Amino acid sequence: MLLGATRKVADSVVAFVNLRDASGALLTGRVINWSVADSTIVQPY
């Protein structure tokens, strides 16, 4: 029971952080930076 509730709260926090980052992406450019970093990590060359 407790684990389920904790997981639910964690999901809510993750959703909130994602929403906040998406809304602040144009100002901070963080999403773009993450995308570039992900591409760099994914490609071995």
C-alpha positions as CSV (number, residue, x, y, z in Angstrom):
1,M,0.0,0.0,0.0
2,L,2.6,2.5,1.1
3,L,4.8,1.6,-1.9
4,G,1.9,2.2,-4.3
5,A,1.2,5.6,-2.7
6,T,4.9,6.6,-2.8
7,R,5.1,5.6,-6.5
8,K,2.0,7.7,-7.3
9,V,3.5,10.7,-5.6
10,A,6.8,10.1,-7.5
11,D,4.9,10.0,-10.8
12,S,3.2,13.3,-9.9
13,V,6.5,14.9,-9.1
14,V,8.1,13.6,-12.3
15,A,5.1,14.9,-14.3
16,F,5.4,18.3,-12.6
17,V,9.1,18.6,-13.3
18,N,8.6,17.6,-16.9
19,L,5.8,20.2,-17.3
20,R,8.0,22.8,-15.6
21,D,11.0,22.1,-17.9
22,A,8.8,22.0,-21.0
23,S,7.3,25.4,-20.1
24,G,10.7,26.9,-19.3
25,A,12.4,25.3,-22.3
26,L,12.3,28.5,-24.5
27,L,13.8,30.5,-21.7
28,T,16.5,28.1,-20.5
29,G,17.2,26.1,-23.6
30,R,17.7,23.1,-21.3
31,V,15.5,20.7,-23.3
32,I,17.5,21.6,-26.4
33,N,20.8,21.0,-24.5
34,W,19.5,17.7,-23.2
35,S,18.5,16.6,-26.8
36,V,22.0,17.4,-28.0
37,A,23.6,15.6,-25.1
38,D,21.4,12.5,-25.7
39,S,22.3,12.4,-29.4
40,T,26.0,12.6,-28.5
41,I,25.7,9.8,-25.9
42,V,23.6,7.6,-28.2
43,Q,26.0,7.8,-31.2
44,P,29.3,6.0,-30.5
45,Y,31.2,8.1,-33.0
